[in-house]
Amino acid sequence: MRVQITARHCDLSDSVRERAQELSEKLTRFDPRVAGADLIFEEEKRSKKVEAILSLDRVDRIVASAEGQEWMGMLDKLFDRLSRQVRRSRSQAVDHKA
């Protein structure tokens, strides 16, 4: 799976990058069609924001975002949202084939 990490107006530590990579690769457990993930870390004045765009084979993209003060906490919240959306997408695809 291809993971692209972009930092806008901020510097990311190696631990944040590694955690984002690790969590992105775990999403293939829920749906093997996950082809890639684009993670955008953005910092403006007093707010921090993380946005993720997942590309699935033969399916529309899945987008989720999170805001907060710490990168690690936002990553956990973001991947909870993404995993919920990926599981829902996978269950709908399986149910309609019957």
PyMOL CGO cylinders between C-alpha atoms (Angstrom):
from pymol import cmd
from pymol.cgo import CYLINDER

trace = [
    CYLINDER, 0.00, 0.00, 0.00, 1.25, 3.47, -0.91, 0.3, 1, 1, 1, 1, 1, 1,
    CYLINDER, 1.25, 3.47, -0.91, 1.29, 6.02, 1.94, 0.3, 1, 1, 1, 1, 1, 1,
    CYLINDER, 1.29, 6.02, 1.94, 2.08, 9.68, 1.22, 0.3, 1, 1, 1, 1, 1, 1,
    CYLINDER, 2.08, 9.68, 1.22, 2.58, 12.06, 4.15, 0.3, 1, 1, 1, 1, 1, 1,
    CYLINDER, 2.58, 12.06, 4.15, 2.45, 15.82, 3.59, 0.3, 1, 1, 1, 1, 1, 1,
    CYLINDER, 2.45, 15.82, 3.59, 3.22, 18.47, 6.21, 0.3, 1, 1, 1, 1, 1, 1,
    CYLINDER, 3.22, 18.47, 6.21, 1.92, 21.99, 5.55, 0.3, 1, 1, 1, 1, 1, 1,
    CYLINDER, 1.92, 21.99, 5.55, 3.37, 24.83, 7.62, 0.3, 1, 1, 1, 1, 1, 1,
    CYLINDER, 3.37, 24.83, 7.62, 4.75, 22.45, 10.26, 0.3, 1, 1, 1, 1, 1, 1,
    CYLINDER, 4.75, 22.45, 10.26, 7.56, 20.02, 11.01, 0.3, 1, 1, 1, 1, 1, 1,
    CYLINDER, 7.56, 20.02, 11.01, 6.74, 16.41, 11.93, 0.3, 1, 1, 1, 1, 1, 1,
    CYLINDER, 6.74, 16.41, 11.93, 8.90, 14.24, 14.11, 0.3, 1, 1, 1, 1, 1, 1,
    CYLINDER, 8.90, 14.24, 14.11, 9.98, 10.80, 12.96, 0.3, 1, 1, 1, 1, 1, 1,
    CYLINDER, 9.98, 10.80, 12.96, 7.80, 9.15, 15.62, 0.3, 1, 1, 1, 1, 1, 1,
    CYLINDER, 7.80, 9.15, 15.62, 4.66, 10.84, 14.22, 0.3, 1, 1, 1, 1, 1, 1,
    CYLINDER, 4.66, 10.84, 14.22, 5.57, 9.80, 10.67, 0.3, 1, 1, 1, 1, 1, 1,
    CYLINDER, 5.57, 9.80, 10.67, 6.21, 6.19, 11.75, 0.3, 1, 1, 1, 1, 1, 1,
    CYLINDER, 6.21, 6.19, 11.75, 2.93, 6.04, 13.70, 0.3, 1, 1, 1, 1, 1, 1,
    CYLINDER, 2.93, 6.04, 13.70, 0.98, 7.40, 10.71, 0.3, 1, 1, 1, 1, 1, 1,
    CYLINDER, 0.98, 7.40, 10.71, 2.62, 4.83, 8.41, 0.3, 1, 1, 1, 1, 1, 1,
    CYLINDER, 2.62, 4.83, 8.41, 1.90, 1.99, 10.85, 0.3, 1, 1, 1, 1, 1, 1,
    CYLINDER, 1.90, 1.99, 10.85, -1.76, 2.92, 11.33, 0.3, 1, 1, 1, 1, 1, 1,
    CYLINDER, -1.76, 2.92, 11.33, -2.30, 3.37, 7.59, 0.3, 1, 1, 1, 1, 1, 1,
    CYLINDER, -2.30, 3.37, 7.59, -1.03, -0.12, 6.87, 0.3, 1, 1, 1, 1, 1, 1,
    CYLINDER, -1.03, -0.12, 6.87, -3.36, -1.60, 9.49, 0.3, 1, 1, 1, 1, 1, 1,
    CYLINDER, -3.36, -1.60, 9.49, -6.38, -0.46, 7.46, 0.3, 1, 1, 1, 1, 1, 1,
    CYLINDER, -6.38, -0.46, 7.46, -5.79, -3.30, 4.99, 0.3, 1, 1, 1, 1, 1, 1,
    CYLINDER, -5.79, -3.30, 4.99, -7.06, -5.68, 7.68, 0.3, 1, 1, 1, 1, 1, 1,
    CYLINDER, -7.06, -5.68, 7.68, -10.57, -4.28, 7.27, 0.3, 1, 1, 1, 1, 1, 1,
    CYLINDER, -10.57, -4.28, 7.27, -10.57, -4.15, 3.47, 0.3, 1, 1, 1, 1, 1, 1,
    CYLINDER, -10.57, -4.15, 3.47, -7.87, -5.58, 1.19, 0.3, 1, 1, 1, 1, 1, 1,
    CYLINDER, -7.87, -5.58, 1.19, -8.88, -3.17, -1.59, 0.3, 1, 1, 1, 1, 1, 1,
    CYLINDER, -8.88, -3.17, -1.59, -7.12, -0.22, 0.10, 0.3, 1, 1, 1, 1, 1, 1,
    CYLINDER, -7.12, -0.22, 0.10, -4.58, 0.92, -2.51, 0.3, 1, 1, 1, 1, 1, 1,
    CYLINDER, -4.58, 0.92, -2.51, -3.15, 4.06, -0.95, 0.3, 1, 1, 1, 1, 1, 1,
    CYLINDER, -3.15, 4.06, -0.95, -3.45, 6.74, 1.70, 0.3, 1, 1, 1, 1, 1, 1,
    CYLINDER, -3.45, 6.74, 1.70, -2.67, 10.44, 1.56, 0.3, 1, 1, 1, 1, 1, 1,
    CYLINDER, -2.67, 10.44, 1.56, -2.14, 12.05, 4.97, 0.3, 1, 1, 1, 1, 1, 1,
    CYLINDER, -2.14, 12.05, 4.97, -2.05, 15.84, 5.23, 0.3, 1, 1, 1, 1, 1, 1,
    CYLINDER, -2.05, 15.84, 5.23, -0.83, 17.44, 8.44, 0.3, 1, 1, 1, 1, 1, 1,
    CYLINDER, -0.83, 17.44, 8.44, -1.60, 21.15, 8.61, 0.3, 1, 1, 1, 1, 1, 1,
    CYLINDER, -1.60, 21.15, 8.61, -0.90, 23.78, 11.25, 0.3, 1, 1, 1, 1, 1, 1,
    CYLINDER, -0.90, 23.78, 11.25, -2.35, 27.28, 11.29, 0.3, 1, 1, 1, 1, 1, 1,
    CYLINDER, -2.35, 27.28, 11.29, -1.93, 29.85, 14.03, 0.3, 1, 1, 1, 1, 1, 1,
    CYLINDER, -1.93, 29.85, 14.03, -3.36, 27.91, 17.00, 0.3, 1, 1, 1, 1, 1, 1,
    CYLINDER, -3.36, 27.91, 17.00, -5.03, 24.96, 15.32, 0.3, 1, 1, 1, 1, 1, 1,
    CYLINDER, -5.03, 24.96, 15.32, -3.69, 21.66, 14.10, 0.3, 1, 1, 1, 1, 1, 1,
    CYLINDER, -3.69, 21.66, 14.10, -5.53, 19.47, 11.61, 0.3, 1, 1, 1, 1, 1, 1,
    CYLINDER, -5.53, 19.47, 11.61, -4.97, 16.04, 10.06, 0.3, 1, 1, 1, 1, 1, 1,
    CYLINDER, -4.97, 16.04, 10.06, -6.81, 14.87, 6.96, 0.3, 1, 1, 1, 1, 1, 1,
    CYLINDER, -6.81, 14.87, 6.96, -6.67, 11.43, 5.36, 0.3, 1, 1, 1, 1, 1, 1,
    CYLINDER, -6.67, 11.43, 5.36, -7.80, 10.39, 1.90, 0.3, 1, 1, 1, 1, 1, 1,
    CYLINDER, -7.80, 10.39, 1.90, -7.97, 6.65, 1.26, 0.3, 1, 1, 1, 1, 1, 1,
    CYLINDER, -7.97, 6.65, 1.26, -8.01, 5.25, -2.26, 0.3, 1, 1, 1, 1, 1, 1,
    CYLINDER, -8.01, 5.25, -2.26, -9.83, 1.94, -2.68, 0.3, 1, 1, 1, 1, 1, 1,
    CYLINDER, -9.83, 1.94, -2.68, -9.81, -0.15, -5.84, 0.3, 1, 1, 1, 1, 1, 1,
    CYLINDER, -9.81, -0.15, -5.84, -13.00, 0.29, -7.89, 0.3, 1, 1, 1, 1, 1, 1,
    CYLINDER, -13.00, 0.29, -7.89, -14.62, 2.40, -5.12, 0.3, 1, 1, 1, 1, 1, 1,
    CYLINDER, -14.62, 2.40, -5.12, -14.87, 6.12, -4.38, 0.3, 1, 1, 1, 1, 1, 1,
    CYLINDER, -14.87, 6.12, -4.38, -12.34, 7.66, -2.04, 0.3, 1, 1, 1, 1, 1, 1,
    CYLINDER, -12.34, 7.66, -2.04, -12.87, 7.78, 1.72, 0.3, 1, 1, 1, 1, 1, 1,
    CYLINDER, -12.87, 7.78, 1.72, -12.06, 11.04, 3.50, 0.3, 1, 1, 1, 1, 1, 1,
    CYLINDER, -12.06, 11.04, 3.50, -11.77, 11.76, 7.22, 0.3, 1, 1, 1, 1, 1, 1,
    CYLINDER, -11.77, 11.76, 7.22, -10.25, 14.55, 9.29, 0.3, 1, 1, 1, 1, 1, 1,
    CYLINDER, -10.25, 14.55, 9.29, -9.48, 15.40, 12.90, 0.3, 1, 1, 1, 1, 1, 1,
    CYLINDER, -9.48, 15.40, 12.90, -8.50, 18.54, 14.81, 0.3, 1, 1, 1, 1, 1, 1,
    CYLINDER, -8.50, 18.54, 14.81, -6.80, 18.95, 18.16, 0.3, 1, 1, 1, 1, 1, 1,
    CYLINDER, -6.80, 18.95, 18.16, -3.64, 19.95, 20.00, 0.3, 1, 1, 1, 1, 1, 1,
    CYLINDER, -3.64, 19.95, 20.00, -1.44, 16.84, 19.77, 0.3, 1, 1, 1, 1, 1, 1,
    CYLINDER, -1.44, 16.84, 19.77, -0.56, 14.92, 16.60, 0.3, 1, 1, 1, 1, 1, 1,
    CYLINDER, -0.56, 14.92, 16.60, -0.69, 11.46, 18.20, 0.3, 1, 1, 1, 1, 1, 1,
    CYLINDER, -0.69, 11.46, 18.20, -4.14, 11.96, 19.70, 0.3, 1, 1, 1, 1, 1, 1,
    CYLINDER, -4.14, 11.96, 19.70, -5.46, 13.26, 16.40, 0.3, 1, 1, 1, 1, 1, 1,
    CYLINDER, -5.46, 13.26, 16.40, -3.99, 10.28, 14.53, 0.3, 1, 1, 1, 1, 1, 1,
    CYLINDER, -3.99, 10.28, 14.53, -5.78, 7.85, 16.82, 0.3, 1, 1, 1, 1, 1, 1,
    CYLINDER, -5.78, 7.85, 16.82, -9.09, 9.68, 16.41, 0.3, 1, 1, 1, 1, 1, 1,
    CYLINDER, -9.09, 9.68, 16.41, -8.60, 9.89, 12.63, 0.3, 1, 1, 1, 1, 1, 1,
    CYLINDER, -8.60, 9.89, 12.63, -7.91, 6.19, 12.20, 0.3, 1, 1, 1, 1, 1, 1,
    CYLINDER, -7.91, 6.19, 12.20, -10.88, 5.25, 14.37, 0.3, 1, 1, 1, 1, 1, 1,
    CYLINDER, -10.88, 5.25, 14.37, -13.05, 7.22, 11.96, 0.3, 1, 1, 1, 1, 1, 1,
    CYLINDER, -13.05, 7.22, 11.96, -11.36, 5.76, 8.89, 0.3, 1, 1, 1, 1, 1, 1,
    CYLINDER, -11.36, 5.76, 8.89, -11.62, 2.18, 10.11, 0.3, 1, 1, 1, 1, 1, 1,
    CYLINDER, -11.62, 2.18, 10.11, -15.33, 2.65, 10.82, 0.3, 1, 1, 1, 1, 1, 1,
    CYLINDER, -15.33, 2.65, 10.82, -15.90, 4.00, 7.30, 0.3, 1, 1, 1, 1, 1, 1,
    CYLINDER, -15.90, 4.00, 7.30, -13.82, 1.25, 5.65, 0.3, 1, 1, 1, 1, 1, 1,
    CYLINDER, -13.82, 1.25, 5.65, -15.68, -1.47, 7.57, 0.3, 1, 1, 1, 1, 1, 1,
    CYLINDER, -15.68, -1.47, 7.57, -19.04, 0.02, 6.58, 0.3, 1, 1, 1, 1, 1, 1,
    CYLINDER, -19.04, 0.02, 6.58, -17.96, 0.24, 2.93, 0.3, 1, 1, 1, 1, 1, 1,
    CYLINDER, -17.96, 0.24, 2.93, -16.76, -3.37, 2.96, 0.3, 1, 1, 1, 1, 1, 1,
    CYLINDER, -16.76, -3.37, 2.96, -19.95, -4.71, 4.57, 0.3, 1, 1, 1, 1, 1, 1,
    CYLINDER, -19.95, -4.71, 4.57, -22.13, -2.90, 2.01, 0.3, 1, 1, 1, 1, 1, 1,
    CYLINDER, -22.13, -2.90, 2.01, -20.12, -4.37, -0.86, 0.3, 1, 1, 1, 1, 1, 1,
    CYLINDER, -20.12, -4.37, -0.86, -20.42, -7.90, 0.55, 0.3, 1, 1, 1, 1, 1, 1,
    CYLINDER, -20.42, -7.90, 0.55, -24.14, -7.63, 1.36, 0.3, 1, 1, 1, 1, 1, 1,
    CYLINDER, -24.14, -7.63, 1.36, -25.13, -6.53, -2.14, 0.3, 1, 1, 1, 1, 1, 1,
    CYLINDER, -25.13, -6.53, -2.14, -23.57, -9.56, -3.85, 0.3, 1, 1, 1, 1, 1, 1,
    CYLINDER, -23.57, -9.56, -3.85, -26.04, -12.04, -2.36, 0.3, 1, 1, 1, 1, 1, 1,
]
cmd.load_cgo(trace, "trace")
